[in-house]
Amino acid sequence: MPYQPLHRSQEQTQVLQQVLNRGQLAGGAGVCVLDLDGCLFDSRHRQIHILREYASHSGDAELWQVQPEHFTNWIMRDTLRAAGVPVQLAEELEEFWFERFFDGEYVLYDHAMPGAAALVHRLHRSGCEIVYLTGRHREMHSGTEKALERSGFPYKIPRTRLLTKPSFEQDDTEYKNRALEEIATLGESVVFMDNEPANVNLFHARCPDALVVFVETDHSPKPIHAVGSLPRIRGFLM
Ligand SMILES: [Mg+2]
């Protein structure tokens, strides 16, 4: 399911309006739990940067052809094929990619999703606590803080916090499940937004009264589908 950051529709506007209403209804006591990769941030640009860095070193000029729309899943061979790049390069650059994609410095190449920061500011202004809950691990914490600040998300001000995984190896959904205990001490979670079906299903099961929004950008190849009744958005533009 490819990203569509500039997507707008009546349905999406309604969902985003519901998100804002939930924040307001909570009357300053609600918690909004927001994911980063594939949700508030478009991580394809980090990938493109890494591929171009590799191309500069290796001389594989075709890699410069890769554009955001060539990412349709998490399989590098498919991305390269879509861009008309020889697919065998996928194996050659795998290690180079892996060493950089999970590095805190490289998250600065992500782009904020259009409209995302404005939405989070509105939630924060309505009195909500903003929790950025990400599968990024602890070593990516300070880079992620910088990225939040540079892209204009409310951060390092009261009622904002970033939660990152203690270790790279920990499963994202298992980590988020545990983090819900800590989040519950902050108040009632009223809004969740995430692009991973397993995560939105978890939030829906654990907090059935919250508004859980499935962000349709891309997600892991796990054979799990988001609960059909959950509202969906493709982006954050109203
Ligand atoms: Mg995500």
Residues whose N, C-alpha, C, O or C-beta is under 5 A from the ligand:
A	BS01	MG	D35 L36 D37 G38 C39 N195
